[in-house]
Amino acid sequence: MNSPLWSNVVTQLTPYVPGEQPAGVGLVKLNTNENPYGPSPKVVAAIASALDDSLRLYPDPTASKLRETIATYYQLTPEQVFVGNGSDEVLAFVFQGLLAHGRPILFPDISYSFYPVYCQLYGIEFQTMALDEHLNIQVADYISPQLPAIGGIIFPNPNAPTGRVLPLDAIEEIIKAHPNTVVVIDEAYIDFGGETAIPLIARYSNVLITQSLSKSRALAGLRVGLALGHPLLIEALVRIKDSFNSYPLDRLALAGATAAFEDQDYFLTTCAKIIRERALLTQALSERGFNVLPSGANFLFVTHKHQSGLGLYQGLRAQNVIVRHFNKPRINEYLRITIGTPKENAALLAALDVLLAA
Ligand SMILES: Cc1ncc(COP(=O)(O)O)c(C=O)c1O
């Protein structure tokens, strides 16, 4: 129901709907691409040691220690690093501060479903670009001379929910073709397989990369995301932040996120485990009649040759296994399945075997 007290923007908004976060225990939760392993024990210890009387004080508004840690990790300068309350917040600032130019922006027709919501929120026109029949981004479309004057480009790499990876040389072609337009690469899943575009920052002032600590660093509950790029692009995000909320990251988030970047061994080990499980699950699903798209992310995007996507989703849900089904054109026969622990993946396969035998 609407209210006459609402602004026009709110009345017209269709908000993003996040994946289900069920309260019950005993569910196999493979629906929101969280990390099946906990964060590094060093992250938990850092948060615990930040839990003291200093919580009465505001956190550092510039997040300088975290930004320096990330800059060192990626061989950048702190002026090339922005941090925010999850990459969703960082992306919201990017849309408002770098993509709203009164010209349409481009993103794939099958992609992160928050992008059109930000466009609606900030009154940004957009044009979606069709993925090819294998759900790959068609680079030629993004560099075509027939394109109208655009306000920017954004796509995830690996793409979500497909998991498909775009090679770095293809990304560079797109960036090179639009020197006066920001090209945003949303690398929420990059640590599971794709090649990061961070090296391109040194050569192109129009590339902005966003990343998340929610997936590969197992900190979805802490809400930390980041953007990397030319200092002038970062400055735009700082200006938006400082006109909105001086302290998007609290003291615990700053401590935990810094420790996450300091514990590279744990990060590499858990990513490797997930990548190994992805290969095993791909094989097991293929043997059961699924078509599994090659994925560079911590999830698989699959269709079955005989069963409907919705039927499988509901059949799994009835057995307490939650995966993601999108009731959208082109992808409504697909399931997106987050890679779990070996035990969770075995439970998924057992539940599928029940459905496929019926
Ligand atoms: C492509 C993509 N970008 C960004 C995000 C947001 O991540 P977060 O706000 O948890 O950092 C997600 C979350 O699922 C995603 O799939």
PDBQT file of the ligand as one rigid body, heavy atoms in Angstrom, charges set to zero:
ROOT
HETATM    1  C1  LIG A 401      27.564  -9.123  -8.266  1.00  0.00    +0.000 C 
HETATM    2  C2  LIG A 401      27.421  -8.672  -6.857  1.00  0.00    +0.000 A 
HETATM    3  N1  LIG A 401      27.885  -7.466  -6.510  1.00  0.00    +0.000 NA
HETATM    4  C3  LIG A 401      27.785  -7.007  -5.253  1.00  0.00    +0.000 A 
HETATM    5  C4  LIG A 401      27.181  -7.753  -4.261  1.00  0.00    +0.000 A 
HETATM    6  C5  LIG A 401      27.036  -7.156  -2.884  1.00  0.00    +0.000 C 
HETATM    7  O1  LIG A 401      27.874  -7.681  -1.962  1.00  0.00    +0.000 OA
HETATM    8  P1  LIG A 401      28.044  -7.048  -0.509  1.00  0.00    +0.000 P 
HETATM    9  O2  LIG A 401      27.127  -5.867  -0.395  1.00  0.00    +0.000 OA
HETATM   10  O3  LIG A 401      27.670  -8.138   0.439  1.00  0.00    +0.000 OA
HETATM   11  O4  LIG A 401      29.474  -6.652  -0.412  1.00  0.00    +0.000 OA
HETATM   12  C6  LIG A 401      26.689  -9.021  -4.570  1.00  0.00    +0.000 A 
HETATM   13  C7  LIG A 401      26.032  -9.815  -3.513  1.00  0.00    +0.000 C 
HETATM   14  O5  LIG A 401      25.512 -10.864  -3.687  1.00  0.00    +0.000 OA
HETATM   15  C8  LIG A 401      26.800  -9.488  -5.896  1.00  0.00    +0.000 A 
HETATM   16  O6  LIG A 401      26.312 -10.685  -6.245  1.00  0.00    +0.000 OA
ENDROOT
TORSDOF 0
